[in-house]
Amino acid sequence: MNGINIQKWRFRFPVSLKMINFAKPNNYIHVQRLMEVSQNILVLDDEKGFREEIGEFLKEEGYHVHTAGLPSEALQIIRNNDIDIAVFDIRMPEMDGLTFLNQIKQEYREIEIIMMTGYGDMGSVITAMRYGAVDFLKKPFKLTEIKGTINRVSKYRSIKSKINKEGSPNNGIIDDKLHMVGDGPAFTRILDLVTKVSKSGDATVLLTGETGTGKEMMAKTIHLLSNRKDNKFVTVNCSTIPAELFENEFFGHKQGSYTDAKQDQKGLFEAADKGTLFLDEIGDMKYEMQAKLLRVIEDKKVSRLGDHDDKEVDVRIVAATNHNLKEMVENKQFRIDLFHRLNIFSVEIPPLRERKEDIPLLFNYFVKYFSEKYNQKIIKVENSVITKLMNYNFPGNIRELKNIVERAVIMCDGDILNESNFDLLEYLTFPSEIKIVENNEVLDLVSVEKDNIMKALSLTKNNKTQASKLLNISRQALDRKIKKFGLNITG
C-alpha cells in the first residue's frame, strides 16, 4: 500500500512538552491494568427499554451504571455522582444533544461524552465532536460496539488523567514549551508580527480570528518570546465569569470580606504580576464588567474586596476574541474606550482553510504527538487521508484537525493510519470533483456548488439547519441557494 512516511515532514520549530516517557518501565501504562478500573457510566435515552438494555449489559461487564430518561434527570445524577463517561442521543426531549453537551462541558469538563445518532444526524455529530464529544455510536449498534467504544474512551481518559497529573498543572498558569507548526506564507507573516510585538513587553495585544485558529497558542508565543517569559502566563475565559464574581476573580479579597472568605486570596491581576494575563473570549465579557476592567488596565492598580489600599501590578494584557469588536462597539455591546485600549496592536489569525499548505505539517505533528502520548507506533499514513483533509474546509480550524487526528490514533490497531481509522471522513463535506471540459477547460463551479448542497441535504435528510452547518454557511444563505437552483426541498 502506498503511504506517507510521516518522518519526512518538516517542522517550523523544534518543540517539547512535559509528557510521560513510555520508554521508562516505571512510567509504562499497561492498557489492561487501566481497563480494570471500573468507570461510572451515565446512559441517557428517552426510550426506557433501550437504555435499560444498555444499562444491564454494561453492569454485567463490570461498570457502575446510571440511567436517565430526561436531560434534567441526567443532570441531577451528574451533580450527585462522579460520572466518568456519559452516553446520550442527539435528539432528546427537553433539549437537544448539542445544548446538553455544551452545558455538561461548561460545568463538568472532566466527563467524556459519547454521542448516539441515526445516520441523518451525522452533521450534528460532527459539530458535537468539535464541541468536545470524544466518540460516537451510529444507531442501530450492537452491545459489543458500545463496550468497545467505552473501553477506548476509558483508555483515553485514564492516560489523559495521568498526563495531566505528571505534566503541567491544569490551573491556567502555563510553563511548558510551545508547539508551533507551519511553513506557509500566512503562518510566517503572523509569526513575524507576533515576534515583533513580543519584544515590547508592555504593549497590549488583541488577537482576533475564528474559533480553533490557535489564538491562545499565539498568546503563549507572545509571552514566551518576551522579557516576561520567566514569570507567569495566566489565562481566564471571560465568558465564564459571572458579574457577581468579577471583582473577586480579578482583584481578589481580604480575609473576612464576606462569609466564605476564610483567608486572603490574590486575584488574577496579582497572580499575573510581572507576567502576562490572557483575556480569552473578551468579546463575551458582560458590558457592566468592562468599565472595571478598563480602569485596572489603565491605572495598573487593584484593590482586593474588603481592602481600601491599592496594590500596583505590572501585567501585560493579551486579549482574544472570535467576534467583530468594531461591530459590537457600533451596536453598544462593547465599550469603545476598552476597545481602543485593547487594540493597540491587533493580530488577525487566519483560518486553516486560508493556510492549507500547513495542513500536512500540522497533521504530521499531531500524529507524532498523539502516537507518543498514547504509546502507538504509527509509521505511515494512507495517501487518501491527506488528500481528503487537504480538500476539507475545517470550520473548526486547527482544533478540529487536532481532534480528528487524536481520535484516529486512539482507534488505530496497527502501525499504519488509513481511512478506516478516520471514520468521520465519510461524513465531512468535501468539494465535488471540478468538471473540466477538455476543449476549452471550463470549470463548472455552479455544478460543484449545487452538488455540494444536494449532498449536504441528503446527509441531513433535508434538515436545513444541519445542512448549513455542514456547508459552513448561514441558514439564510442556504435558503437563497436552494431558491437559486430551484431545488424542491421541505424542512
N, C-alpha and C positions, 0 to 999 in steps of 0.2 A: 504493500500500500504506500502510495506517495504521501509524504508527510513533511511537516516543517520541523526542522531541528531547532528547538527553542533556544539552544545555547548560542545560536549565531546572531540573534538580535542584539542591537546596541542599546545602552542606557545613557541618558544625558549625564546623570550623576551617579557615582558610587554611593550606595545607601546602606544604612544599618538600622536595626531595631532590636530592642530587648525582646528576646523570644526564647523558647525552650530549645536547648541544644539536644536534639534527639539522638545524637551520636553517643552521648554520655549515658551509661546504664542507669544511673540514679535519676535521670530525667526522662527515661523512656516510659511512654504511656502505653500500656497494653490495652487494646480495644476491648477484649473480652472482660478484663477487670473493670473497665469503665461501665460496661453494659450490666454488670452485676448490681450496680447501684440502682435501686428502684426509683422510678420517676413518678411524680404526681401529674396525672393527665386529666385535663378537662375536655369533655366531649359535649359540644353544644349543637343540637339539631332539634327542630320542631316536630319531627316525626318520632314519636315515642318508641315504636318498635325498632326503628333503625338505630337510635342512639343506645338503647338498652342492649341490643345485639352486639354492638361495638364494645360497650362497657363490659359486658360479661366476658367477651373474648380477651380483652386486654387484662382483666383481672386474673384470668386463668394463666396469662403469660407473666404474671408477677408484678404488674403495675398497680399503683394506687390510683383509682379512677373516680372522678366526679362527673355526673351528667346533669345537663340542664336543657330545658326546652325553650327558654327565652334569654335574650342578652341580659336583662335585668337580673334573672336568677344566676346567670353565669358570673356577673359582676359581684354579686353577694358571695358566691363561692370563692372567687379570687380574693376578696377582702378578708375572708376568714381562714384561708388556707394558703400554703406556699405552693402555688401551681408552677410547674416547670414547663409544660407544653400544653397549649390549647389548640383544639381541632374544631373548626366550625365552618359553616357554609357561607357562600357569598350572599345568597338570598335567605333572609330571615325575617320573622315578624319583629315589630318594634323599631328596628333599624337595620340598614344594610350592612353587609360584612365589612366593607371598607371603612365605614364610620366606626364600627365596633373595633376594628383593627387599630385605627388611629387612637381611639380612647384608651385601649389597653397599652399601646406603645408609649403614650404620653405618661401614664401613671405607673406602669409596671414593665419597664424596658427589658427586664431580665427574662420575661416569659417569651418563649419561642412559639411562633404561630404557624400552623399547618392549615391551609385553606382547602375546602372541599368544593367541587364545582361540576356543573354539567358542561358539555362542550361549548354551548352558546355563551358561557360566561368567561371564556378564556381571556377576553380583553380586560375584564376586571381582575382576574388572577395576575396578569402581567403587572397591572397597576399595584396590586397588593404586594407583589414581590419587590417593587420599587419602594413601597412604604415600610417594608420591614418584615413581611412574611418570609419564612425560610424555606418552605416547601409546599407542595400541593398534591391533592389526590383528585383524579378525574372520575366522577361517577359514571357508571357503576364500577366499583372496585371490589376486589377480594379482600377478605380479612387478613390474609397473609401480606397483602400490599400495605395495609396500614401499619402492620407490625414492622415491616422493613423500613417504612418511612420514619416511624418513631425511633427505631434503632439508629437510623442515620442521623436524625436530628439530635438524639441523645448523645451520640458520639461528638457531633459538632459542638453541642452545648458544654459537654464536660471538658473538651480540650480548650475551648474559648475561656471557660472559667479558670482553668489552671494557668493559662497565659496571662489573663488579667491579674491574677494574684502574684505571679512571678515576674511579670513585666511591669509596665508603667502604671501607676495608680490612676484609677478612673475618676479623678476628682476635679477635672478641669484645669489642672496645672500640668503643663507639658514639658518634659525634659528629654524626650527621645530625639534621635537624629531624624532628619527629614527625608521623605520619599518624594522625589520629583522626577518624573519621566516624560520625555518629549524631545523632539528634534526638529519639528516643523517651524515655519516662519511665524505662525501665530503664537506658539509657545515661546519661541526665542524672543519675540517682541515684548511679550508680557514679562518674561523673566528679566529682560533688560530694564524695564520700567521699575519692577519691584526691587531690583538690585540698587538702582539709583535712589529710590525713596528710602530704602533701608538705611542708607548712610546718614540720613538726617534723623537723629534719634528722637526728636520731639514732634515732627510733622504728623498731624492726624491724617489717616488714610481711609478712604471709603472704597470698598470692594463691591462691585456690582456684577450680576450675572445670574443665569438660570440656576435652579436647584440642581445640586450634584456636580457643578463645574469645578469645584475644588477651591472655593473661597477661603475656607478655614485653613487649607494647606498653604495658600498664598500668605495668609496672615502669619502662620508659623514661620514661613520663609522670611518675611519682613523682620520678625523678632530675632531669628537665628543669625541673620546677616547684619544685625545692628549691634551697637555697643551695649545693648541691654541683654544680650544673649545669655549671660551668666546669671540673670535674675529670672523671675517667674513670668510665665505666659499663662494668664488666667482667662478662661472662656466663660461667657454667660450667654444663654439663649434668652433674648429679651422677650420673646413671645410667651415664655413660661412663667414670668414674674408677675404675680397678682399686684394690683395697685396698692393694696393694703400692706404688702410686704416689701414694697420697693425700697423704702429708706432703710429697713433692717438689712436687706440683702446687699445693697450698695454701700451703705455707710456704717453698718454695724450697730452695736448697742452696748450700754453700760450695764453692769450687774444691777438688778432691781428696777430697771427702767420699765418693765412690765412683768406680769405674773410669772411667766416661764423663763425670764432672763436670769438664769442661775449663776452666770459668770459673764465677764467681759467677752465680747466677740468682735473680731475685725470684720469689716465689710469688704466687698470686692475691690474697692479702690485701695484700701490699706493692704490687702493681700497681694495686690499687683504693684506695690510701691517699688520704684526703681526698675520695673519691668514693663510688660505690655498687657493691657486689658482689651480683650477681643469681644466686641459687642455684636454677637451674631443675631440675625433677623431683626436688625434695628428698625426696619420699616413696620414691624408688628408691635412696637412699643406703644402703649396707650398714650394718648395725646397729653393727658394731665401729668404724666410722669416725665415728659420730655423737658419741661422747663427746669425741673430739679436736676436732671442730668446735665443740661446745658450750664447751669450755674457752677457745678463742680468742675466741669471740663475747663471753664474759663478761669475760675478762681484758684483751682488746684488745691482746694481745701475741703475737708469733710468734717462733719460733726456727728458723732455717734448719737443714737437715740438715748436720751437721759443725760447727755453731757453738753455743757454750754461752751466748752472750749473747742476751737477749730484745730485740726491737725493738717499740716501741709503734706501733700502727696505728690510724688514725681512719677507720673504714669503716662505712657504713650497710649493713645486710643487708636485702635483699628476697628472699623465697623464694616458690616457686610449686610447686603440685602438682595433679594431677588425681585423687589418691587421697583417701580419707577418713582423715585422720591420727588422728582420735579412735578410729576402729575399729582402726587399726594399733597404737595405744597399748594398747588393750584386748587385742589379740592378741599383744602383746610383739614387735611388728615395728618399732616406733618408740619412741624413748626419751621418757618423759613429761616429763623435765626440759627436753629440747631442744624439744619441742612447746610447752611453756609459754613458753619463751624466744623462740620464733619467732612465737607467736600473740598478741603484744602488741596488734597492730592487724590484724584479719582482714578481707579484702575478697573476697567471692564474685562471680566474673564470670559473668553469666547466659549460657546457651547462646543461639545465634542464633534458635532456634525460639521463645524467650520474648521476643524483641525484633524481631519480623518487620517492624515499621514501619520499621526501619532497613535492610532488605534493598535497596529501590530506591536509597537513598543510597549504600550500600556498593557495589552493582552499578555505579552510575554512576561512582563514584570509581575503581573498578578498571578500567572500560572506558577512562576518560580516561588513567589512569596507564599501562596497557599499550599504549594507542594511541600515546602519546608514546614509550614505551620501544622499541617495535618499528616506529616510523615508519609507523603505519597511520592513515589519515584516516577514522575512523569518526564519522558524524554522527547516525545514528539506530539504534534497536533495535526490532525487531518486537515488538508488544504481547504476543503469546502467550508470548514468552520470559520476560518479567517475571511474567506470570500464573502460569506453571508454577513458577518459582522461589519465588514467594510461597507456593505450596501445598506446597513440599517441606520436609521437617523438618531437613535439613542435619545429620546426625550428626557430620560433620567440621567443623561450625561455620564461622567466618569463613575459616579456611584452605581449606576445601573450596570455598566460593564464589569465593575468590581464584583457586584452581587452575582452576576451571571457566571463569572469565572469561578468564584468561590463555591457555588453550588455544584458546578460541573466537576471540580476537583474532588469534592466530597463524594460524588456519585461514581467516580471512576474506579474500576476494579483492577485495571492493568496499568501499563506504563505509557499508553497512547490515548490521548483525548480525541474522541470522534463525535459525530453529530448525535449519537445516542446518549452521550453524557450531557448534551445541551438540549434537553427535551423541550425547553421553551422556544427553541429556534423556530419550530414549525408554526408557532402561533404569533411570532413577531411579524410586523408588516414590512416587507421588503419591496423595493420598486420592481415592477414587472420589467421584463426584457424590453429594451427600446427597439422598436421596429425600424430597420434600415432598408430603404428602397435602393437596390443596387445601382440603378441608373443615375439617380440624382442625389442619393444619400440624404433623404429627408427623414428627420427624426419625428416620429408621430407622438409628440408629448401629450396631445389631447387623449389619445387612446390609452396611454400609460396612466394618466390621471383617472380616467373613467374606470379602467380595470382595477386600480387600487381601491377606489371607492366601493365598487361592487364586491370585491374580495373582503373588505372590512365589514360590510353589511352582511355578507354571507356568514362570516365567522361569528358575528354577534347576533345572528337571527333577526336582522333589521332593527336592532337596538341602536338608535342614532347616537345616544349619549356615549355608549361604549365604543361605537364605530369611530366617532370623532376623536376619542382618546387614542385609539389605535393609529389614526391618521395624523395625530398631533396637530389638529386644527380645532377651532371652536365649533360648537353645535350649530350656531348660526351660519358659519361658513359652509358646513356640510349641507345644510338645508339649501343654500344658494346653489351649490354644485349639483345637488340632486335635481333641482329645478332646471339648471343649465343643460344637463344631459338628458332631461326628460325621463328620468327613472321613476317607475311606478312603485314607490316604497310606502309602506304603512308603518306607524310606530313612532 
